[in-house]
Amino acid sequence: MCLGIPGKIIEIYEANGLKMGKIDFGGVIKESCLAYVPEAQVGDYTIVHVGFALNIIDEEEAHKTLELLSEIGAIEEELGESQAPE
């Protein structure tokens, strides 16, 4: 299964001409491409699917979604980690 997982952008940088970022998924940090969300800033929450940030969402919605995904065990499957959202 492939889900779009919400995460918080904690760092933005450029790599090979692409806008990239480090995204915090409740303690699991992954690198993602931010090219589809050029307006993204550090501190924003975004939905990430297969390594690409697709849109910006508000913090409350991100936390609700993370809680629901955690309840059904989907976060561990998608991120490959055993971490609960904060």
HTML snippet that shows the backbone in 3Dmol.js (N, CA, C, O; Angstrom):
<script src="https://3Dmol.org/build/3Dmol-min.js"></script>
<div id="view" style="width:600px;height:400px;position:relative"></div>
<script>
const pdb = `
ATOM      1  N   MET A   1       0.852  -1.168   0.000  1.00  0.00           N
ATOM      2  CA  MET A   1       0.000   0.000   0.000  1.00  0.00           C
ATOM      3  C   MET A   1       0.902   1.237   0.000  1.00  0.00           C
ATOM      4  O   MET A   1       1.943   1.262   0.657  1.00  0.00           O
ATOM      5  N   CYS A   2       0.492   2.236  -0.731  1.00  0.00           N
ATOM      6  CA  CYS A   2       1.230   3.498  -0.746  1.00  0.00           C
ATOM      7  C   CYS A   2       0.282   4.617  -0.345  1.00  0.00           C
ATOM      8  O   CYS A   2      -0.727   4.870  -1.004  1.00  0.00           O
ATOM      9  N   LEU A   3       0.626   5.269   0.736  1.00  0.00           N
ATOM     10  CA  LEU A   3      -0.187   6.364   1.252  1.00  0.00           C
ATOM     11  C   LEU A   3       0.590   7.659   1.209  1.00  0.00           C
ATOM     12  O   LEU A   3       1.821   7.657   1.217  1.00  0.00           O
ATOM     13  N   GLY A   4      -0.129   8.762   1.164  1.00  0.00           N
ATOM     14  CA  GLY A   4       0.486  10.069   1.357  1.00  0.00           C
ATOM     15  C   GLY A   4       0.535  10.320   2.851  1.00  0.00           C
ATOM     16  O   GLY A   4      -0.508  10.359   3.503  1.00  0.00           O
ATOM     17  N   ILE A   5       1.727  10.492   3.407  1.00  0.00           N
ATOM     18  CA  ILE A   5       1.917  10.652   4.846  1.00  0.00           C
ATOM     19  C   ILE A   5       2.253  12.111   5.157  1.00  0.00           C
ATOM     20  O   ILE A   5       3.124  12.690   4.508  1.00  0.00           O
ATOM     21  N   PRO A   6       1.578  12.713   6.136  1.00  0.00           N
ATOM     22  CA  PRO A   6       1.921  14.092   6.501  1.00  0.00           C
ATOM     23  C   PRO A   6       3.198  14.151   7.348  1.00  0.00           C
ATOM     24  O   PRO A   6       3.442  13.297   8.200  1.00  0.00           O
ATOM     25  N   GLY A   7       3.988  15.169   7.088  1.00  0.00           N
ATOM     26  CA  GLY A   7       5.198  15.382   7.862  1.00  0.00           C
ATOM     27  C   GLY A   7       5.532  16.862   7.907  1.00  0.00           C
ATOM     28  O   GLY A   7       5.018  17.654   7.117  1.00  0.00           O
ATOM     29  N   LYS A   8       6.399  17.226   8.844  1.00  0.00           N
ATOM     30  CA  LYS A   8       6.804  18.619   9.040  1.00  0.00           C
ATOM     31  C   LYS A   8       8.150  18.866   8.372  1.00  0.00           C
ATOM     32  O   LYS A   8       9.104  18.117   8.580  1.00  0.00           O
ATOM     33  N   ILE A   9       8.218  19.912   7.574  1.00  0.00           N
ATOM     34  CA  ILE A   9       9.474  20.277   6.907  1.00  0.00           C
ATOM     35  C   ILE A   9      10.402  20.903   7.948  1.00  0.00           C
ATOM     36  O   ILE A   9      10.063  21.910   8.569  1.00  0.00           O
ATOM     37  N   ILE A  10      11.572  20.298   8.129  1.00  0.00           N
ATOM     38  CA  ILE A  10      12.511  20.806   9.125  1.00  0.00           C
ATOM     39  C   ILE A  10      13.765  21.421   8.500  1.00  0.00           C
ATOM     40  O   ILE A  10      14.535  22.103   9.175  1.00  0.00           O
ATOM     41  N   GLU A  11      13.958  21.172   7.207  1.00  0.00           N
ATOM     42  CA  GLU A  11      15.120  21.747   6.516  1.00  0.00           C
ATOM     43  C   GLU A  11      14.813  21.787   5.031  1.00  0.00           C
ATOM     44  O   GLU A  11      14.191  20.868   4.497  1.00  0.00           O
ATOM     45  N   ILE A  12      15.247  22.850   4.359  1.00  0.00           N
ATOM     46  CA  ILE A  12      15.094  22.982   2.909  1.00  0.00           C
ATOM     47  C   ILE A  12      16.457  23.281   2.312  1.00  0.00           C
ATOM     48  O   ILE A  12      17.220  24.086   2.848  1.00  0.00           O
ATOM     49  N   TYR A  13      16.758  22.621   1.191  1.00  0.00           N
ATOM     50  CA  TYR A  13      18.032  22.827   0.509  1.00  0.00           C
ATOM     51  C   TYR A  13      17.871  22.459  -0.958  1.00  0.00           C
ATOM     52  O   TYR A  13      16.829  21.939  -1.359  1.00  0.00           O
ATOM     53  N   GLU A  14      18.881  22.722  -1.749  1.00  0.00           N
ATOM     54  CA  GLU A  14      18.867  22.374  -3.161  1.00  0.00           C
ATOM     55  C   GLU A  14      19.873  21.260  -3.412  1.00  0.00           C
ATOM     56  O   GLU A  14      20.987  21.285  -2.889  1.00  0.00           O
ATOM     57  N   ALA A  15      19.468  20.278  -4.220  1.00  0.00           N
ATOM     58  CA  ALA A  15      20.356  19.179  -4.599  1.00  0.00           C
ATOM     59  C   ALA A  15      20.135  18.877  -6.079  1.00  0.00           C
ATOM     60  O   ALA A  15      19.016  18.583  -6.498  1.00  0.00           O
ATOM     61  N   ASN A  16      21.190  18.950  -6.855  1.00  0.00           N
ATOM     62  CA  ASN A  16      21.116  18.692  -8.297  1.00  0.00           C
ATOM     63  C   ASN A  16      20.040  19.534  -8.979  1.00  0.00           C
ATOM     64  O   ASN A  16      19.345  19.055  -9.876  1.00  0.00           O
ATOM     65  N   GLY A  17      19.906  20.779  -8.555  1.00  0.00           N
ATOM     66  CA  GLY A  17      18.955  21.698  -9.152  1.00  0.00           C
ATOM     67  C   GLY A  17      17.516  21.532  -8.689  1.00  0.00           C
ATOM     68  O   GLY A  17      16.629  22.211  -9.207  1.00  0.00           O
ATOM     69  N   LEU A  18      17.258  20.650  -7.728  1.00  0.00           N
ATOM     70  CA  LEU A  18      15.913  20.431  -7.209  1.00  0.00           C
ATOM     71  C   LEU A  18      15.777  20.941  -5.782  1.00  0.00           C
ATOM     72  O   LEU A  18      16.698  20.816  -4.975  1.00  0.00           O
ATOM     73  N   LYS A  19      14.614  21.519  -5.482  1.00  0.00           N
ATOM     74  CA  LYS A  19      14.308  21.919  -4.112  1.00  0.00           C
ATOM     75  C   LYS A  19      14.000  20.651  -3.326  1.00  0.00           C
ATOM     76  O   LYS A  19      13.087  19.901  -3.670  1.00  0.00           O
ATOM     77  N   MET A  20      14.771  20.421  -2.267  1.00  0.00           N
ATOM     78  CA  MET A  20      14.640  19.221  -1.446  1.00  0.00           C
ATOM     79  C   MET A  20      14.413  19.618   0.000  1.00  0.00           C
ATOM     80  O   MET A  20      14.637  20.767   0.379  1.00  0.00           O
ATOM     81  N   GLY A  21      13.970  18.670   0.801  1.00  0.00           N
ATOM     82  CA  GLY A  21      13.777  18.951   2.208  1.00  0.00           C
ATOM     83  C   GLY A  21      13.909  17.715   3.063  1.00  0.00           C
ATOM     84  O   GLY A  21      13.762  16.587   2.593  1.00  0.00           O
ATOM     85  N   LYS A  22      14.191  17.952   4.329  1.00  0.00           N
ATOM     86  CA  LYS A  22      14.139  16.890   5.326  1.00  0.00           C
ATOM     87  C   LYS A  22      12.790  17.030   6.014  1.00  0.00           C
ATOM     88  O   LYS A  22      12.422  18.108   6.483  1.00  0.00           O
ATOM     89  N   ILE A  23      12.057  15.919   6.067  1.00  0.00           N
ATOM     90  CA  ILE A  23      10.708  15.908   6.602  1.00  0.00           C
ATOM     91  C   ILE A  23      10.676  15.030   7.840  1.00  0.00           C
ATOM     92  O   ILE A  23      11.192  13.912   7.836  1.00  0.00           O
ATOM     93  N   ASP A  24      10.064  15.547   8.903  1.00  0.00           N
ATOM     94  CA  ASP A  24       9.931  14.826  10.173  1.00  0.00           C
ATOM     95  C   ASP A  24       8.536  14.206  10.234  1.00  0.00           C
ATOM     96  O   ASP A  24       7.525  14.908  10.265  1.00  0.00           O
ATOM     97  N   PHE A  25       8.508  12.877  10.249  1.00  0.00           N
ATOM     98  CA  PHE A  25       7.265  12.119  10.363  1.00  0.00           C
ATOM     99  C   PHE A  25       7.159  11.586  11.791  1.00  0.00           C
ATOM    100  O   PHE A  25       7.256  10.379  12.009  1.00  0.00           O
ATOM    101  N   GLY A  26       6.964  12.465  12.751  1.00  0.00           N
ATOM    102  CA  GLY A  26       6.829  12.037  14.143  1.00  0.00           C
ATOM    103  C   GLY A  26       8.069  11.376  14.695  1.00  0.00           C
ATOM    104  O   GLY A  26       7.970  10.416  15.460  1.00  0.00           O
ATOM    105  N   GLY A  27       9.221  11.862  14.329  1.00  0.00           N
ATOM    106  CA  GLY A  27      10.479  11.321  14.830  1.00  0.00           C
ATOM    107  C   GLY A  27      11.281  10.564  13.787  1.00  0.00           C
ATOM    108  O   GLY A  27      12.470  10.320  13.992  1.00  0.00           O
ATOM    109  N   VAL A  28      10.674  10.191  12.689  1.00  0.00           N
ATOM    110  CA  VAL A  28      11.369   9.547  11.574  1.00  0.00           C
ATOM    111  C   VAL A  28      11.649  10.635  10.543  1.00  0.00           C
ATOM    112  O   VAL A  28      10.721  11.270  10.041  1.00  0.00           O
ATOM    113  N   ILE A  29      12.928  10.852  10.226  1.00  0.00           N
ATOM    114  CA  ILE A  29      13.326  11.900   9.291  1.00  0.00           C
ATOM    115  C   ILE A  29      13.635  11.261   7.941  1.00  0.00           C
ATOM    116  O   ILE A  29      14.427  10.324   7.848  1.00  0.00           O
ATOM    117  N   LYS A  30      12.993  11.786   6.896  1.00  0.00           N
ATOM    118  CA  LYS A  30      13.225  11.302   5.535  1.00  0.00           C
ATOM    119  C   LYS A  30      13.463  12.489   4.620  1.00  0.00           C
ATOM    120  O   LYS A  30      13.001  13.598   4.890  1.00  0.00           O
ATOM    121  N   GLU A  31      14.190  12.248   3.531  1.00  0.00           N
ATOM    122  CA  GLU A  31      14.429  13.265   2.520  1.00  0.00           C
ATOM    123  C   GLU A  31      13.318  13.188   1.479  1.00  0.00           C
ATOM    124  O   GLU A  31      12.913  12.095   1.083  1.00  0.00           O
ATOM    125  N   SER A  32      12.821  14.348   1.033  1.00  0.00           N
ATOM    126  CA  SER A  32      11.764  14.399   0.026  1.00  0.00           C
ATOM    127  C   SER A  32      12.009  15.539  -0.942  1.00  0.00           C
ATOM    128  O   SER A  32      12.627  16.548  -0.600  1.00  0.00           O
ATOM    129  N   CYS A  33      11.516  15.362  -2.150  1.00  0.00           N
ATOM    130  CA  CYS A  33      11.582  16.409  -3.164  1.00  0.00           C
ATOM    131  C   CYS A  33      10.452  17.401  -2.918  1.00  0.00           C
ATOM    132  O   CYS A  33       9.305  16.997  -2.722  1.00  0.00           O
ATOM    133  N   LEU A  34      10.763  18.690  -2.926  1.00  0.00           N
ATOM    134  CA  LEU A  34       9.785  19.752  -2.699  1.00  0.00           C
ATOM    135  C   LEU A  34       9.450  20.523  -3.976  1.00  0.00           C
ATOM    136  O   LEU A  34       8.851  21.596  -3.909  1.00  0.00           O
ATOM    137  N   ALA A  35       9.826  19.993  -5.124  1.00  0.00           N
ATOM    138  CA  ALA A  35       9.625  20.709  -6.386  1.00  0.00           C
ATOM    139  C   ALA A  35       8.155  21.004  -6.674  1.00  0.00           C
ATOM    140  O   ALA A  35       7.845  22.011  -7.309  1.00  0.00           O
ATOM    141  N   TYR A  36       7.244  20.141  -6.215  1.00  0.00           N
ATOM    142  CA  TYR A  36       5.812  20.343  -6.478  1.00  0.00           C
ATOM    143  C   TYR A  36       5.162  21.331  -5.513  1.00  0.00           C
ATOM    144  O   TYR A  36       4.007  21.715  -5.698  1.00  0.00           O
ATOM    145  N   VAL A  37       5.903  21.741  -4.486  1.00  0.00           N
ATOM    146  CA  VAL A  37       5.387  22.723  -3.519  1.00  0.00           C
ATOM    147  C   VAL A  37       6.425  23.835  -3.345  1.00  0.00           C
ATOM    148  O   VAL A  37       7.027  23.962  -2.278  1.00  0.00           O
ATOM    149  N   PRO A  38       6.636  24.642  -4.394  1.00  0.00           N
ATOM    150  CA  PRO A  38       7.692  25.665  -4.341  1.00  0.00           C
ATOM    151  C   PRO A  38       7.478  26.701  -3.248  1.00  0.00           C
ATOM    152  O   PRO A  38       8.424  27.371  -2.836  1.00  0.00           O
ATOM    153  N   GLU A  39       6.231  26.840  -2.770  1.00  0.00           N
ATOM    154  CA  GLU A  39       5.929  27.795  -1.703  1.00  0.00           C
ATOM    155  C   GLU A  39       6.266  27.265  -0.313  1.00  0.00           C
ATOM    156  O   GLU A  39       6.165  28.003   0.667  1.00  0.00           O
ATOM    157  N   ALA A  40       6.659  26.015  -0.213  1.00  0.00           N
ATOM    158  CA  ALA A  40       6.928  25.378   1.083  1.00  0.00           C
ATOM    159  C   ALA A  40       8.039  26.093   1.841  1.00  0.00           C
ATOM    160  O   ALA A  40       9.023  26.559   1.266  1.00  0.00           O
ATOM    161  N   GLN A  41       7.841  26.162   3.166  1.00  0.00           N
ATOM    162  CA  GLN A  41       8.829  26.779   4.046  1.00  0.00           C
ATOM    163  C   GLN A  41       9.072  25.854   5.236  1.00  0.00           C
ATOM    164  O   GLN A  41       8.240  25.006   5.559  1.00  0.00           O
ATOM    165  N   VAL A  42      10.208  26.028   5.873  1.00  0.00           N
ATOM    166  CA  VAL A  42      10.502  25.269   7.096  1.00  0.00           C
ATOM    167  C   VAL A  42       9.372  25.533   8.094  1.00  0.00           C
ATOM    168  O   VAL A  42       8.966  26.676   8.305  1.00  0.00           O
ATOM    169  N   GLY A  43       8.876  24.461   8.699  1.00  0.00           N
ATOM    170  CA  GLY A  43       7.783  24.554   9.652  1.00  0.00           C
ATOM    171  C   GLY A  43       6.432  24.181   9.064  1.00  0.00           C
ATOM    172  O   GLY A  43       5.490  23.897   9.804  1.00  0.00           O
ATOM    173  N   ASP A  44       6.328  24.178   7.729  1.00  0.00           N
ATOM    174  CA  ASP A  44       5.086  23.765   7.075  1.00  0.00           C
ATOM    175  C   ASP A  44       4.914  22.254   7.182  1.00  0.00           C
ATOM    176  O   ASP A  44       5.884  21.508   7.315  1.00  0.00           O
ATOM    177  N   TYR A  45       3.665  21.827   7.120  1.00  0.00           N
ATOM    178  CA  TYR A  45       3.347  20.398   7.039  1.00  0.00           C
ATOM    179  C   TYR A  45       2.963  20.086   5.606  1.00  0.00           C
ATOM    180  O   TYR A  45       2.283  20.877   4.953  1.00  0.00           O
ATOM    181  N   THR A  46       3.396  18.941   5.120  1.00  0.00           N
ATOM    182  CA  THR A  46       3.136  18.549   3.747  1.00  0.00           C
ATOM    183  C   THR A  46       2.750  17.074   3.686  1.00  0.00           C
ATOM    184  O   THR A  46       3.108  16.288   4.563  1.00  0.00           O
ATOM    185  N   ILE A  47       2.019  16.717   2.645  1.00  0.00           N
ATOM    186  CA  ILE A  47       1.714  15.314   2.377  1.00  0.00           C
ATOM    187  C   ILE A  47       2.802  14.801   1.442  1.00  0.00           C
ATOM    188  O   ILE A  47       3.058  15.394   0.394  1.00  0.00           O
ATOM    189  N   VAL A  48       3.446  13.689   1.825  1.00  0.00           N
ATOM    190  CA  VAL A  48       4.528  13.116   1.029  1.00  0.00           C
ATOM    191  C   VAL A  48       4.104  11.740   0.531  1.00  0.00           C
ATOM    192  O   VAL A  48       3.623  10.905   1.296  1.00  0.00           O
ATOM    193  N   HIS A  49       4.293  11.524  -0.769  1.00  0.00           N
ATOM    194  CA  HIS A  49       3.995  10.239  -1.387  1.00  0.00           C
ATOM    195  C   HIS A  49       5.191   9.840  -2.244  1.00  0.00           C
ATOM    196  O   HIS A  49       5.626  10.615  -3.096  1.00  0.00           O
ATOM    197  N   VAL A  50       5.715   8.667  -2.033  1.00  0.00           N
ATOM    198  CA  VAL A  50       6.886   8.116  -2.732  1.00  0.00           C
ATOM    199  C   VAL A  50       8.021   9.134  -2.887  1.00  0.00           C
ATOM    200  O   VAL A  50       8.632   9.238  -3.951  1.00  0.00           O
ATOM    201  N   GLY A  51       8.292   9.874  -1.823  1.00  0.00           N
ATOM    202  CA  GLY A  51       9.423  10.783  -1.803  1.00  0.00           C
ATOM    203  C   GLY A  51       9.169  12.164  -2.368  1.00  0.00           C
ATOM    204  O   GLY A  51      10.102  12.958  -2.489  1.00  0.00           O
ATOM    205  N   PHE A  52       7.923  12.473  -2.719  1.00  0.00           N
ATOM    206  CA  PHE A  52       7.582  13.779  -3.265  1.00  0.00           C
ATOM    207  C   PHE A  52       6.531  14.453  -2.396  1.00  0.00           C
ATOM    208  O   PHE A  52       5.490  13.864  -2.106  1.00  0.00           O
ATOM    209  N   ALA A  53       6.800  15.684  -1.982  1.00  0.00           N
ATOM    210  CA  ALA A  53       5.805  16.482  -1.263  1.00  0.00           C
ATOM    211  C   ALA A  53       4.774  16.931  -2.296  1.00  0.00           C
ATOM    212  O   ALA A  53       5.123  17.498  -3.331  1.00  0.00           O
ATOM    213  N   LEU A  54       3.501  16.672  -2.002  1.00  0.00           N
ATOM    214  CA  LEU A  54       2.452  16.950  -2.984  1.00  0.00           C
ATOM    215  C   LEU A  54       1.653  18.211  -2.702  1.00  0.00           C
ATOM    216  O   LEU A  54       1.226  18.897  -3.630  1.00  0.00           O
ATOM    217  N   ASN A  55       1.446  18.523  -1.422  1.00  0.00           N
ATOM    218  CA  ASN A  55       0.723  19.743  -1.059  1.00  0.00           C
ATOM    219  C   ASN A  55       1.013  20.110   0.386  1.00  0.00           C
ATOM    220  O   ASN A  55       1.538  19.307   1.157  1.00  0.00           O
ATOM    221  N   ILE A  56       0.662  21.331   0.733  1.00  0.00           N
ATOM    222  CA  ILE A  56       0.845  21.837   2.092  1.00  0.00           C
ATOM    223  C   ILE A  56      -0.490  21.693   2.823  1.00  0.00           C
ATOM    224  O   ILE A  56      -1.545  21.998   2.267  1.00  0.00           O
ATOM    225  N   ILE A  57      -0.437  21.223   4.080  1.00  0.00           N
ATOM    226  CA  ILE A  57      -1.648  21.120   4.895  1.00  0.00           C
ATOM    227  C   ILE A  57      -1.399  21.799   6.237  1.00  0.00           C
ATOM    228  O   ILE A  57      -0.256  22.068   6.605  1.00  0.00           O
ATOM    229  N   ASP A  58      -2.487  22.076   6.968  1.00  0.00           N
ATOM    230  CA  ASP A  58      -2.296  22.730   8.261  1.00  0.00           C
ATOM    231  C   ASP A  58      -1.898  21.699   9.325  1.00  0.00           C
ATOM    232  O   ASP A  58      -2.120  20.499   9.169  1.00  0.00           O
ATOM    233  N   GLU A  59      -1.315  22.200  10.390  1.00  0.00           N
ATOM    234  CA  GLU A  59      -0.763  21.356  11.448  1.00  0.00           C
ATOM    235  C   GLU A  59      -1.831  20.464  12.085  1.00  0.00           C
ATOM    236  O   GLU A  59      -1.580  19.286  12.340  1.00  0.00           O
ATOM    237  N   GLU A  60      -3.006  21.013  12.341  1.00  0.00           N
ATOM    238  CA  GLU A  60      -4.071  20.238  12.978  1.00  0.00           C
ATOM    239  C   GLU A  60      -4.468  19.036  12.116  1.00  0.00           C
ATOM    240  O   GLU A  60      -4.615  17.925  12.624  1.00  0.00           O
ATOM    241  N   GLU A  61      -4.639  19.259  10.833  1.00  0.00           N
ATOM    242  CA  GLU A  61      -5.002  18.171   9.919  1.00  0.00           C
ATOM    243  C   GLU A  61      -3.886  17.128   9.849  1.00  0.00           C
ATOM    244  O   GLU A  61      -4.159  15.929   9.790  1.00  0.00           O
ATOM    245  N   ALA A  62      -2.631  17.583   9.856  1.00  0.00           N
ATOM    246  CA  ALA A  62      -1.498  16.658   9.828  1.00  0.00           C
ATOM    247  C   ALA A  62      -1.512  15.744  11.050  1.00  0.00           C
ATOM    248  O   ALA A  62      -1.320  14.535  10.920  1.00  0.00           O
ATOM    249  N   HIS A  63      -1.737  16.311  12.233  1.00  0.00           N
ATOM    250  CA  HIS A  63      -1.745  15.510  13.456  1.00  0.00           C
ATOM    251  C   HIS A  63      -2.909  14.527  13.480  1.00  0.00           C
ATOM    252  O   HIS A  63      -2.745  13.382  13.902  1.00  0.00           O
ATOM    253  N   LYS A  64      -4.084  14.965  13.028  1.00  0.00           N
ATOM    254  CA  LYS A  64      -5.242  14.066  12.967  1.00  0.00           C
ATOM    255  C   LYS A  64      -4.957  12.872  12.052  1.00  0.00           C
ATOM    256  O   LYS A  64      -5.243  11.724  12.393  1.00  0.00           O
ATOM    257  N   THR A  65      -4.392  13.170  10.895  1.00  0.00           N
ATOM    258  CA  THR A  65      -4.089  12.115   9.927  1.00  0.00           C
ATOM    259  C   THR A  65      -3.041  11.159  10.474  1.00  0.00           C
ATOM    260  O   THR A  65      -3.180   9.945  10.326  1.00  0.00           O
ATOM    261  N   LEU A  66      -1.994  11.683  11.103  1.00  0.00           N
ATOM    262  CA  LEU A  66      -0.961  10.823  11.686  1.00  0.00           C
ATOM    263  C   LEU A  66      -1.536   9.910  12.768  1.00  0.00           C
ATOM    264  O   LEU A  66      -1.168   8.738  12.854  1.00  0.00           O
ATOM    265  N   GLU A  67      -2.427  10.441  13.586  1.00  0.00           N
ATOM    266  CA  GLU A  67      -3.052   9.630  14.630  1.00  0.00           C
ATOM    267  C   GLU A  67      -3.867   8.487  14.028  1.00  0.00           C
ATOM    268  O   GLU A  67      -3.777   7.348  14.486  1.00  0.00           O
ATOM    269  N   LEU A  68      -4.655   8.790  13.011  1.00  0.00           N
ATOM    270  CA  LEU A  68      -5.469   7.766  12.365  1.00  0.00           C
ATOM    271  C   LEU A  68      -4.605   6.704  11.690  1.00  0.00           C
ATOM    272  O   LEU A  68      -4.883   5.510  11.807  1.00  0.00           O
ATOM    273  N   LEU A  69      -3.570   7.130  10.993  1.00  0.00           N
ATOM    274  CA  LEU A  69      -2.674   6.175  10.335  1.00  0.00           C
ATOM    275  C   LEU A  69      -1.948   5.308  11.350  1.00  0.00           C
ATOM    276  O   LEU A  69      -1.717   4.125  11.104  1.00  0.00           O
ATOM    277  N   SER A  70      -1.589   5.886  12.482  1.00  0.00           N
ATOM    278  CA  SER A  70      -0.931   5.130  13.542  1.00  0.00           C
ATOM    279  C   SER A  70      -1.869   4.074  14.122  1.00  0.00           C
ATOM    280  O   SER A  70      -1.450   2.952  14.402  1.00  0.00           O
ATOM    281  N   GLU A  71      -3.148   4.441  14.301  1.00  0.00           N
ATOM    282  CA  GLU A  71      -4.129   3.512  14.840  1.00  0.00           C
ATOM    283  C   GLU A  71      -4.291   2.267  13.968  1.00  0.00           C
ATOM    284  O   GLU A  71      -4.487   1.167  14.485  1.00  0.00           O
ATOM    285  N   ILE A  72      -4.211   2.438  12.666  1.00  0.00           N
ATOM    286  CA  ILE A  72      -4.381   1.287  11.782  1.00  0.00           C
ATOM    287  C   ILE A  72      -3.046   0.631  11.415  1.00  0.00           C
ATOM    288  O   ILE A  72      -3.017  -0.326  10.642  1.00  0.00           O
ATOM    289  N   GLY A  73      -1.956   1.140  11.962  1.00  0.00           N
ATOM    290  CA  GLY A  73      -0.642   0.546  11.735  1.00  0.00           C
ATOM    291  C   GLY A  73      -0.030   0.880  10.388  1.00  0.00           C
ATOM    292  O   GLY A  73       0.951   0.251   9.990  1.00  0.00           O
ATOM    293  N   ALA A  74      -0.576   1.845   9.682  1.00  0.00           N
ATOM    294  CA  ALA A  74      -0.099   2.174   8.338  1.00  0.00           C
ATOM    295  C   ALA A  74       1.204   2.957   8.342  1.00  0.00           C
ATOM    296  O   ALA A  74       1.955   2.889   7.369  1.00  0.00           O
ATOM    297  N   ILE A  75       1.492   3.690   9.393  1.00  0.00           N
ATOM    298  CA  ILE A  75       2.721   4.493   9.416  1.00  0.00           C
ATOM    299  C   ILE A  75       3.951   3.593   9.404  1.00  0.00           C
ATOM    300  O   ILE A  75       4.888   3.833   8.643  1.00  0.00           O
ATOM    301  N   GLU A  76       3.953   2.574  10.232  1.00  0.00           N
ATOM    302  CA  GLU A  76       5.097   1.679  10.281  1.00  0.00           C
ATOM    303  C   GLU A  76       5.317   1.017   8.925  1.00  0.00           C
ATOM    304  O   GLU A  76       6.454   0.855   8.482  1.00  0.00           O
ATOM    305  N   GLU A  77       4.215   0.634   8.266  1.00  0.00           N
ATOM    306  CA  GLU A  77       4.317  -0.008   6.948  1.00  0.00           C
ATOM    307  C   GLU A  77       4.910   0.940   5.916  1.00  0.00           C
ATOM    308  O   GLU A  77       5.769   0.543   5.128  1.00  0.00           O
ATOM    309  N   GLU A  78       4.458   2.192   5.916  1.00  0.00           N
ATOM    310  CA  GLU A  78       4.916   3.163   4.928  1.00  0.00           C
ATOM    311  C   GLU A  78       6.331   3.658   5.185  1.00  0.00           C
ATOM    312  O   GLU A  78       7.118   3.796   4.249  1.00  0.00           O
ATOM    313  N   LEU A  79       6.663   3.927   6.439  1.00  0.00           N
ATOM    314  CA  LEU A  79       7.958   4.517   6.761  1.00  0.00           C
ATOM    315  C   LEU A  79       9.014   3.479   7.098  1.00  0.00           C
ATOM    316  O   LEU A  79      10.205   3.788   7.144  1.00  0.00           O
ATOM    317  N   GLY A  80       8.582   2.260   7.331  1.00  0.00           N
ATOM    318  CA  GLY A  80       9.543   1.222   7.665  1.00  0.00           C
ATOM    319  C   GLY A  80      10.150   1.393   9.048  1.00  0.00           C
ATOM    320  O   GLY A  80      11.242   0.891   9.314  1.00  0.00           O
ATOM    321  N   GLU A  81       9.456   2.094   9.921  1.00  0.00           N
ATOM    322  CA  GLU A  81       9.942   2.371  11.273  1.00  0.00           C
ATOM    323  C   GLU A  81       8.835   2.080  12.263  1.00  0.00           C
ATOM    324  O   GLU A  81       7.661   2.051  11.894  1.00  0.00           O
ATOM    325  N   SER A  82       9.188   1.869  13.495  1.00  0.00           N
ATOM    326  CA  SER A  82       8.215   1.714  14.556  1.00  0.00           C
ATOM    327  C   SER A  82       8.194   2.973  15.407  1.00  0.00           C
ATOM    328  O   SER A  82       8.728   3.000  16.516  1.00  0.00           O
ATOM    329  N   GLN A  83       7.573   4.011  14.873  1.00  0.00           N
ATOM    330  CA  GLN A  83       7.499   5.284  15.567  1.00  0.00           C
ATOM    331  C   GLN A  83       6.057   5.732  15.636  1.00  0.00           C
ATOM    332  O   GLN A  83       5.328   5.630  14.649  1.00  0.00           O
ATOM    333  N   ALA A  84       5.642   6.219  16.765  1.00  0.00           N
ATOM    334  CA  ALA A  84       4.298   6.804  16.918  1.00  0.00           C
ATOM    335  C   ALA A  84       4.415   8.303  16.700  1.00  0.00           C
ATOM    336  O   ALA A  84       5.454   8.887  17.006  1.00  0.00           O
ATOM    337  N   PRO A  85       3.366   8.941  16.174  1.00  0.00           N
ATOM    338  CA  PRO A  85       3.427  10.388  16.008  1.00  0.00           C
ATOM    339  C   PRO A  85       3.447  11.092  17.342  1.00  0.00           C
ATOM    340  O   PRO A  85       2.930  10.590  18.340  1.00  0.00           O
ATOM    341  N   GLU A  86       4.058  12.276  17.345  1.00  0.00           N
ATOM    342  CA  GLU A  86       4.121  13.069  18.584  1.00  0.00           C
ATOM    343  C   GLU A  86       2.848  13.806  18.804  1.00  0.00           C
ATOM    344  O   GLU A  86       2.714  14.525  19.794  1.00  0.00           O
TER     345      GLU A  86
END
`;
const viewer = $3Dmol.createViewer("view");
viewer.addModel(pdb, "pdb");
viewer.setStyle({}, {cartoon: {color: "spectrum"}});
viewer.zoomTo();
viewer.render();
</script>
